[in-house]
Amino acid sequence: MTFENKTAIITGAGSGIGFAVAKRLHDAGANIVMNGRNAAKLKAASETISNASDRIKLVAADIALPETANMLIEVAEDAFGGVDILINNAGVFEPKPFLELSEADYDRFVDIILKGKFFAAQAAAKSMIKQGGGTIVQTGSIWALQAIGATPSAAYSAANAGVHQMVKNLAIELAPHNIRINAVAPAVVETPVYNTFMTEEQVKEVLPGFSSFHPLGRNGQPADIAEAILFLASGQASWITGTVLPVDGGVMAGRN
């Protein structure tokens, strides 16, 4: 897949899936605008991709704020003339029983996962319409497709279910503007998100136990999800829109 002369915005690009996508897009020739909340982390990630690339711009800001979406579009238009691809990847994950969830917990999941993706998609679509079309890929979750007892995640799952349904609605609304929108729904992927609520020792102890949860016998890696995202963002998927694609090692097929 080549992305020469394309400009892509990637949210949550400082690590994990977002970083893997940003690197693959840059390696495939795209201009990239990388977004994340931590400026130092974002800068380090960009330098890992390239120490001196004029095809990389950074925007350190919270995607939960609608003004961040507008800022991303402004940077893409000013630096590269527009935006062709939005990878709406930023998210947060922390299992917590339903009866223990606070309003602040709920707002955090909805603001980052659903509100962030909603207004980023809206801002990108307005820009894409001016140049005749584009592509949006959202990162959703299999937790929005089925409940996992080991990881109680009612608010997280509800927010991602909204992301999935947004894909279907926007596919219809944006099709006349030649804008496609799809989502991937990953299962357990080994990214730094688990270090946000577990120690490094706990991660090493707990995560391997989820390998057997997947019929293919292993947890996912960021590259597994990145390849699916790149396919949906590419011309090879030009007749695919409104789809939520499980990239899950077989979890949605069933369990042994």
N, C-alpha and C positions, 0 to 999 in steps of 0.2 A: 504494500500500500504506500502510495506517495501522497504527500500533502503540500507539495511545492506551491508557493504563491497563495497559501491559505493562512488565515489568522485564527488562532484558537484561544479562547479564554478558559482557564482551568481553575475552579475554586477548590479549596482544600488541597493545594498543590505542594505544600511543604513536606509531606511525607506520605507513605503508604500508597494507596491506589492513585491519588491525585498526582503524586510525584512520578509514579511509573508512567502514567498517561502523558504527563508533560514531557518527560524524557523521550518517549517513543515518538510523540508528535514532532518535537524539535529534530530528532534524528531523521525523521521522514521528510524534513524540509519546511515545516510550518513555522510561522512566527507565533510566539506564545506569550500570553499575559498570564502570569502566575499570581494567584491570590491565596492568602492565608492570614491569620490574625497575628502571628509572631514574625516580626520583621527579620530578626536574626536567623531564625530557622528557615525562612523563605529565601534569604540571601544565600545561606549555606547550601540549600537544595539547588538553587539556580547555578551556583558555582560548580556543583557536582555534574550538572548537565554540560556546562561550558563556562570556562573562566572569562571569556571575552566574546560574547555573542551579541551582535546587534539585533538578533531576532528574539531576544528575551526582555520583557518588561515585568516589573514587580509592583504589586499593589497590596501592601500590608494593611488590611482593614477587616472589620467584622461583617461577614456576608449577611448576618441577621438584620443589618440595617439597610433599608432600601437605597440609601444614598451611596452605599458601597457598590451596588449593581451599576448605578449611573456612572460612578467613577471608573469602573472597569471598562465600560463602553467608551468613555471619553479617551482613556489611555489607548485602547485598541484603535480607535478612529484617528487620533492624533499621530500615533507612531506608525500605523500600518494601513491606514485608509479605511478601516472597517473591521467587521467581525464575520467570519464564515461559520465558525463552530463554537458552541458553548458546551463545555463539560461541567455540568452542575453536580459537583462531587462532594462539596463540604458537608460534614455531618458530625454527629456526636453519638456515643453509645455508652450506656451504663445501666446494666440490669438492676432493677429495683422492684420489689413487690408492689402491686397496685395499691394496697392499703397503706403503704408508707410514702407514696408519691405526694409531694407538696405542690402547691400552685407554681412555685418557682421552678421545680423540676419540670412540670408540664410545659411552662412557658419556654424553658430552655430548649427542649426538644422541638417544639412547634416552631419557635423563632428561627433556629438554625437550620433545621431540616426542611420544613415546609415553607415558611415565609421567605427564607433565604432563596430557595430554589424558585419560588413563584416570581419574586421581583427580579431576580437575575434573568429568568426566562423572558419576562416581559420587556425588560430593557434591551436584551439581545435581539428579540424579535423585531422591535421597532427599528433597530439598526439594520438588521438583515433585510427587512422589507425595502429599505432604500437602495439596496444593491441587488435585489431580485431573488433573494432566498438564502437559505442556510440550514444548519443542522444543530439540534440540541440533543444531548444525551444526559440523562439524569442517573445518579446512583441511588437506587432504592434499596430494598432488603427483602430476603425471604421471610424475615420476621413479620413483614406486612402481608405475607401470603399464608402463613400458618404460625400458630403459637408454639413456642419452644419452652417446655416446662423448666428446663435447667437454667434458663435465662429470662426471668419474668421481665417483660418490656412493654407494658401496655401503652404508655405515652409515646415511646419510640416507635412502636409498631403502628400506632394510629397516625403519627406524623408521616411515616413512610407510605402508608396506605393512601394518604392524601397526595403524595408525590406520584404514586402509580396512577391514581385516577386523573390527576392533572395531565399526565401524558396522553390519556385517551381524549380528554376534552380539547387539549391544545392541538392534537393531531388533526382534529376536525376543523377547528377554527383557523389554524395556520396553513393548512394545505393549499388554500387558494393563493397564498403568498409564496409558494414553493419552499416552505419551511417544514422539515421533518423533525419529529421529536419521538424519542424512544427512551427506555430505561433498562438498566441491568439490575438484577436482584441477587446480590451475592449471599452465600451462606457464610460460614466461618472463614475469614481471611486473616492471615497472620500479618497484622499491621500494628503500628505503635498505639492505636486507639485503646488497646487493652491495658497499656501502661498508664492510662489516665485514671484508672480505678483499681489497679492491682500493682503490687510491687514486681520488680523484675523476677524475683524468685517465684512468686505466685504465677506469673505468666508462664514461666518454664515448666511449672508443675501442672497447671490447669490446661493450657492449650493443647498439648499432645493428646489429651484424653478425648478431644473432640474429633480426632481423625476418623475414628470408627463411626461417627455420626453421619459421615458422608459415604454413600455406597462405593465411591471410587477409592475410599480408604485413606484419604489424606485431606488436611486442611488446604484451603486455597492460598495462593500467593498473589501479591499485587499484580504481577505480570499476567496471571490468568484473567483477571478482571479487565486489565488494560487492553488486552488483545480484543476482547469482546466489545469494549467501548470504541476502540479504533475502527473495528469493522462497522459498527452502527453509524459512526461519524463519516465513513468513507463513501465514495461513489458506488462501491460494491453493494451497498445496502440502499440503493436509490429508490427501491420500491417497497421499503419497509418504513412504516410510521405507525405510531400508536401502540407499540409493542412493549411489554415488560418481559425481558428475557432473563430467566433464572440462570445464573452462572454459579452452580452450587454443588458440583461433584455428585449430582444425582439425588439430592435431598428431596426435591419436589416429586420425584418419581416414586419414592417410598423408601422404606427401611427394611433391612434384614430382620 
